Amino acid sequence: MLVIMTDNQLIAPRTVCQNCPMASQSGQPRWREGQLRCGRPIETAMKDRPMQYQCTMGFRVAELAD
């Protein structure tokens, strides 16, 4: 499950990405083969932290286990 991270909360991508020109036609982040295609990696996954990305709109995106 992908989430948008802010300083004090987690936000569902559909509330942010639907306004992004880089999002898919369904308003979701472009996630393919385990990587965010509309952003860049900023922190690698560690034992207690998920992989994090910076999207083109400047938000921090993380993949959390379901």
N, C-alpha and C positions, 0 to 999 in steps of 0.2 A: 504494500500500500504506500503510495506517495503522499507526502504532506509538505505543506509550505510552513517554514518555521519563522517566527518572529522572536523578539526578545522574551516574550512571556506567554506565547500561545502557539498551538498548531492549527493550521487552517486547511480545509479541504481544497485541493487544487482547482476544482471546478468553480469556486468562488473568485479566484484570481485569474486563472488561465483563460476563461471565456472571453476576456477583453484583450488578450495578448495576440499580436499578429503572427507569432511563431507557434501558437497552439494548433492542435489538430482541428479538423472540421467539426468535431464534437465538443470543442472547447477544453480538451484535456492536454496535459503535457505530452510532448513527443517522446515517449518512452519505448525503446526498442532494444531487444537483446540485453537487458540489464543495464542500459545506459540512458541518461537523459540527453536526447539529441538537440534540445533547444537550450542547452546550457553547457557549462564546463565543470569538471570535477574540481572541488576545492579542498576536500579532505577525504583521505582514504578510509575505508571501513576498518575499524579496530574491534577488539573483543567486545567492548561495551558500548561502541558507537557505530551507527550506520554510516554508509557512504553518503557524502553530502555534495551537492552541486550548487552552483550559482546560475540562476536562469538569466536569460537575456534582459528581463525586466528588473533584475537586481535582487530577487528574492532568493532565499536559501531553501533548497529542496532536499528532502531526505527520503530514503526508502526504508520503511519500517516493516518488520515481519508481521504478517497477519495474525 
